[in-house]
Amino acid sequence: MRKTATILLAVGALALTALPSHAAQPPQPTGQPDLAAAFQAAAAKYDVPREVLVSVGFAETHLDGHDGAPSQANGYGVMHLASNNTNTTMSEASKLTGLPVAKLTKDDPSNILGAAAVLDSYADQAGLKDRSDLGKWYSVIAKYSHSADGPTARLYTDEVYRVIARGVSTAGVSTEPKQVTPDLGAYAKVSPLGTKSASAVQAADYPGAIWNPACTCNYAVGRTQAITTIVIHVTQGSYAGTISWFKDPAAQVSAHYVVRSSDGQITQMVAEKDTAWHARSANPFAIGIEHEGFIDQPSWFTDAMYRSSAALTANIADRRGIPKDRNHIKGHSEMPGNDHTDPGPNWNWDYYMQLVNGGDPNPPQYNFTTYGNGVNVRSGPHLADSVVTTLPGPTQVFVECQTQGDTVTANGYTNNWWSKLRDQGGYMTNIYIDDPNAKLPGVPDC
């Protein structure tokens, strides 16, 4: 995940670059809706914080309505108002606003207004009094997701709060980054999906994956053919939404793996020995990998996603003796008997295959977002290493770092608990930052 703002660190002379204020947004092109005004109006009418409304939309669609085309879970518009057996936010929005479904589906301002009405209704049901406290909206946002279970709802809602923390600047809409401590309420007792139990680690075929199984009604046990092909998909939806959909008995679809856009986190939902339902006639001999996002929106295809997915594909190919070429690693659209178009024209096959085969055309640098409130910068990746400086706070900052090697063992887990900063001409050699967000074993810091 690449950002433009970074902290520049040099031994002996440490300088911080403050997060730049968002520049004035350019005027909307003629004929396109003013999304910023739509969010402002909807937030004011239904007393939903603008940051909550925008961040839910960004987590769902990156604020793109896709011209009214439905997602995999039959969700529509910027706010993904849905109509399926478990998520009825579309019909709820229509009832609450009096707007017809056709308008809520196609018209972005109406879609945003409908989502605000639904969130307002859920807030009333939850007895939410202080609407201005962003942290109090956690259970309301979780309900809006209509996730299949508590852990998936946490996955969805945590992502919304990460968006709130990072801020948004896209499609003419901007929000300032805000440090918020969410009130988890009943979800405090729900284990995050990033926490790997011993049984979950054992169940996953790929060591880097979180095991979260699909509904048994959405795949077939066993195989009728040898595995020869890896199929690349795009979810046409969000990471948490896709996981929830594969757990829904009505879906009748699944994939073996799902990859998150922001950081490349991988969830395995079907064992490789079993037949996921993702590519019709190719299912018996294929392993399916879904990637969060929409085929017409390249912003979802991050470097973190490419690298994580390529490492997964290479691992599968090596374990199963599958040649790492385009005859055996294919897009959904390339499989016989399929009418899908994913991963689409924005998927960079050349770069992806280069990564799968061990090539590295770009240095593996990533950025992560953290809060500079007592964040230690050390001379090495261990608690015993000397502290070079402590970042001031509570200003939110972006840190440019790399994840190659430099793993440490802590509390029984081996992980990149410390992030090695990018070397700038020797000034930052062997300098590490202690990331306070690295609380979950198995989740990379950057």
N, C-alpha and C positions, 0 to 999 in steps of 0.2 A: 504494500500500500504506500504510494508515494505522496509526500506532501511537499509544499514549497517552503514552509517556514521550518527552520532547524535551530538547534542550539549549537553554537560554535564554541568548542572547548580547546584551550591550549594550556599545556603545563606551565604554570607560573603566571600566565596571563589569561584568565578565564573571562569570556564575554558571553552574555546572553542576548539573543534577539527576541524581543517581545513579539507576541502574536499580533500580526498586523490587523488593524481594523478592516472590516470588509469595505471594499471600494464601492462607490455608487454603482448600482446595477444599470446596465444599458436599457433603453426602452424596449418593450416587447415588439416583436415584428408585427406588422399590420395583419390583422385577421386572427392572431393568436390571443388566447385569454391571458389576462394579467393575473398570474397565479399568486403573486405577492398580495395584491389587493383582495383576491378571493380568500386567502388564508386569514388575512386581517379581518375581513367582514365576518367570516364564519366563526372565528374565535370570539369576536365581540358579541355576536348574536347568541351564541350558546354557552358563553362563559367557560370556554375551554382554553387553557393557555396556548398561545400561538406556538411555543416551542414544542409542546406535546403534539399538536396537530401536524406540524411540519415534519417532526421526527418520525412519527408513525408513517406518514406518507413516504418519506425518504427510505425508511427501512423496507417498506413494501415494494416500491416501484422506482426509487430515485426521482420521484416527482414526474413521471412520464405516464400519461394515460393510455398510450399505445393505440390511439385512435379508436378506442372502444373495444378493442380485441380482448377476449377473455384470457385469463391465466389458466394454468393447468387445473386449478381448483375452482374454475368458473368465477373468478373475481374480476372486477372491472374498475377501470379508472385509476386516477392518481392515488386514491386511498384504498383501493382493492376492496370495494364493497362486493360481497360475495353472495352467491346463491347456490348452496349445495345442502346436503342432508344434515350437516353439522354447523354451518355458518350461514345465517340468514340476515346478515347486516344490510343487504340490498333491500329486502322487503321492509325491514325495520326502518331504514332511512326514508323510504317512500311514504310509509305511514306517518312518520314523525314530521316530515317536511311538507307533505302533500304533493311532492313532485313525482311525476311519472317515472317508472323504471327506465324507459327509453332515454329520458333526459339525464337521469343519474348515471347512466352507462356511458353516454357519449359526451356530455358537457362537463368539463373539468371543474369549473366553479360550483356547479350543482353537486358534483360528486364530493367535493370538499365540504360543502354545506351539509350533505347527508351524513358524512362521517362525523362531523362535529355534533350533529343532532344525536347520533347513536352514542358517542362518547359522553355527551351530556346526560343522556338517559341512564347510562351505566353508572355515572357518577352519582346521580340522584338515588339510584338503587343501593349504592354502597354507602349512602349517607355522608358523602364527602362535603364538608363544610368550607374549608379553606381551599378554594379553587386555585389560588395563586401559588400554593406550595407544590412545586413540581414533584417532589419526592412522594407525595401522597397519592399520586396517580397510578402507582405501580399496579395495583389489583384491577383498576379500571382498564388499563392498557392490556393487561393479560386477558381480561374477558373479551376485549375487542378481537383478540387473535383467534378465539374459538379453537384453541389448540386441542389436540387429541388427548393430552394428559398434562399433569402439572409440570413435569420437567421440560416438555416442549414449550409450554406457556412461559416458563422462565427463560428459556432460550430466546424466544421472541422478544419478551419485554426487556431483557438485559441488553439486547441489540438496540432497542429504541433508546434506552438510557445512554448507551455508548454514542449514539448519534447526537443526543442532547449535549453530551460532554464535548464532542468534537466540534459541533456547530455544522451548519449547512450553508453552502453557497452554490446553488445551481438553479437553472431554469428561471433566473430572475428572482429567486427567493433566497434570503439569507437569514440565519440566526446566529447570534454570538455563542461561542462555547460557554457552557455553564457547568460548574462543579455541583453535582446534586447527589445527596445521599438518599437513595430510594428507601421508602418504608415498605419492606417486603410483605409485611402482614403475615397471612397464612402461608405465603410462599417461602418464608424463612425456614420452614420445615421440609421443603422440597429440595432434594439433592440436585445440584446443577449437573447438566449433562457432561460438563467437562471433567467431572470427578470420576476417575476410573476405578471401579471396584476390581478385585482380583478376578471375579467371574466374567466381568465385561472385557477385561484384557484378554482372557483366555478365549472368549467367543470370537473376537475379531481376527480376521485373516491377516490384516495389515497392522503392524505394531503401532503405527501412528494414528489409528482410527478409534473413534468412540463407538462402542457397540450400542445401538438403539434399534431393536428389531421392528420391521414392518409387520403389519397384521398378517397372520398366517394365511388369510384368505386372499392375499394380494401377490402370492408367488407359489411356485410348485416345489415340493421337496424333491431333491435329487436332480439328476441330469439324464437325458437320453442320448446325448452326443458329447464328444470330447470338446473341451474349451479351446477355441482357436482364435478368438477375436475379442478385442476390447472396444466398446462402443462409447463415444463421447457424446453427451447430451447437454442441453441447456434447459433448466427447469421451467422457464416461463413463470417464474414466481420466486418468492424469497426462500432462503435456506430453512428457516423454522417452519414456514408454511408448507414446504415440500415434505419435510420430515413428518409433519402432522398429517398431510394428505396420504402418504404411504402407510400410515397407521390407521387410516379410515377404512372400514370395511367396504364402503361404497366406491372406493377409488378404482379397484381392480387393476392397478398398476403399481410398479415398484422399480427400484434399481438397487444394485449392490452397494453403491457408495453415493454420498452427496458431499460436495465440496463448497465451503463458504467463500464468498467473494472477498470480504475484508481482510482475512488473515490466513485463508487456506485451510481452516479447520475441516477435518474429514469425519463424517459419520458413516459407519457401515450399518446397513439395514437388512441385508440378505446375505447369508453365508455364500461364499463362492461355489460351494458344492451344490447349492440349490439354484433353481431357475427363476430368476427375477423376470417380471413381465414388463419389458421396456422396448423391445424391438421386434415384436410380432414373430415372424417365422425364424428370426435369428436368435430368439431367446435360448434355445437348447445349447448353443455353442458359444454364447457371448457373455461377457461380463459388462455391466452397464455402470457408467460413472456420470452422475448428474452434476452440473455446475450451476450455482445460484445465478439468476439473472434473466435477461430477456435478449433474444438474438439480435434485435434491432438497436440495442443500447450498449455500446462498447465499454461504457464506464464500469460495468460489472466485471469485466475480464481483467482483473488486477494481476500484477506480477506475482504477488503472493499466491493467488489462485493457480496461475500457470505452473509455478514451481512445485507447489504442493501436489497438484494433480499429476504432474509429470513424474514426480518421485513415486507416487502410487502406481502409475501405469508401468513404470520401469520395474518396480518390485513385482507386480503381477506377472509381467512378461518373463522376468528372470526365473521366478518360481515355477512357472508353468511351461517354459520352453517356447514361448510365443515370440516370433521374430519382431523386432522393434522397427517396423516399417509401416507405410501407409496401406499396405495390403492386409495388414492384420490389426491396425489401430485405425478405426474408421469413425466417421460422423454418423449420427442417426440417419441423416438424409441419404447416406450412401448404402444403407442396408436394403436388401431386396424386399419388395412388398410393403414398403413404408411410404407414408405420405407426409412425413414431418420434414422440416427444413433446418432443424438444428444440427450442429451448433451455429450455422449461418455464416455470412460473409465477414463478420467482424472477428471471428475466431482465427487467431494467428497460428496456422498449422506449421509454418516453417519454424517459428520460434519454439512452439510446443515440442515438435519432434526433435529439435536440436537439444532441448532440455532432457527429453526422454532418453536420448542416446549419450548423455553425459557432457554435451557441449554447453558452454556457458558464455553466450555472447555479451552479457551484461553482468557486472559485478553484483553479487547477491546482497544488495543493500535494501533495507526496509526502514520505514519510520514507524514509531509507535507513539501514541498520545499518552501523556502522563501529567500529573500535577506536581509542580516543583515545590512541594511543601515538605522539606526535610528529606528530599531524595538524595542519597549519597552517591558521589562519584568517587570510585576507588581506583587504586593502582593495579588491581587484579580481581579475578572473579571469585573471591572468597571473603568471608566475614573478617578474617584475620588481616586482610590486606589494608594498607593505609588509606584513609579518606583524603582525596585530593581537594575536594570542595563539597559543599552541600548546596543544592539548588534552592534558591529562595522561593517563596510561595506567598499566597496560594495561586499564582498565575498559572494558567494552563500553558504548556509548552509542547512542542514537537521535538523529538530526539531522533537524529539520524544515526543508525547503528547497523551492525551486521550480525548474522546468526551463525556463521560458519564456526564449527568447533566450539571450544571454550565452554563446554558443558561442565556443570558441577553437580555434585550429589548433595542433596539436603533433604532431611526428613524421610529418607528411604527412597527418594525419587531422584533420577538423573535428568536434568533439564537445563535449558538456558535461563536460569534464574537471573543471570547477569547478562547484560547486553554490551558487547564490545563496540565502542564507538569507532566510526570510520576514521582511518588514519589520514591526516591532512599534512603530508610532507614531513612526517616524523613527529609533529607536535602532539599527536594524540595516540601514539603507540602505546598499547597495553593499558588503555584507560577504559574503565567499565562503569556502567550505571546500574544502580540497584533499583530495578523497576518495582514499585509498590503494587502495580496491578498484577504481578505474577503470583497469584494466590492459588491457582488451580494446577495440580500436577498434570503434566502431559500437554499443557497448552503453551505454545511458544510465546515468548515475550514480544517478539516483533513479527 
